[in-house]
Amino acid sequence: MCGGFTCSKNALIALNILYVMVGFLLIGVGIYARAASIVTNLPIVGGILACGVILILISILGLAGAVRHHQVMLFFYMIILFILFIIQFSIASSCLAVSSEQQKEFAEEGWNNVPDSMRKQVQDTFLCCGFNSTNTGMSCEAVNKQCCPNLISVCSCAPCLPALEDKINYAFKLCGGLGIFFSFTEVLAVFLARRYRNQHDPHYPPARAIFPHNYQY
């Protein structure tokens, strides 16, 4: 069983190196989620991205504390990591709990807030016109010519919402699933850091051997 000082130290170092990679993964997922939904200014997805950045910074603190067996660093590492666990678990749960109607509301809010150049990019990419039938947001004359190049009569592209809906849903599920999975490993890191912090470093003699006159037998 891995219960010794060296084993705990190596396990904590390896776990924090893993967290650095997980942090970059969460950042990548957050960026992909925004790129996949393109126009949606999703605050929950942004929260996952922020958790990735914070996790990298905490992992660096944990690595320094593990290598040096620094009591203060390990203490703050445990506290901050546990707080991050609560935040990340809450955000990830929210991602999975968001209904399709709420996703549409987030998407429409994002559509209304982005500049016209971004809306044009979405319309040109998906060959669609406006967000939905009641919210166009800008002129669709150029993209309509691509949808109906051979028609003389009045023609218009379909709204963008149907084309974006699956991508938005996938972005939420991906962020939520990864967030919950890795949040539980943070509890393991807190437990391991607490155990390692309370273990005696075999490279240093106990205080009783250094100051024998301070101890009564």
Summary of the structure (lengths in Angstrom):
residues: 217
radius of gyration: 25.7
end to end distance: 33.3
largest distance: 103.0
contacts: 686
relative contact order: 0.17
helix: 75%
strand: 0%
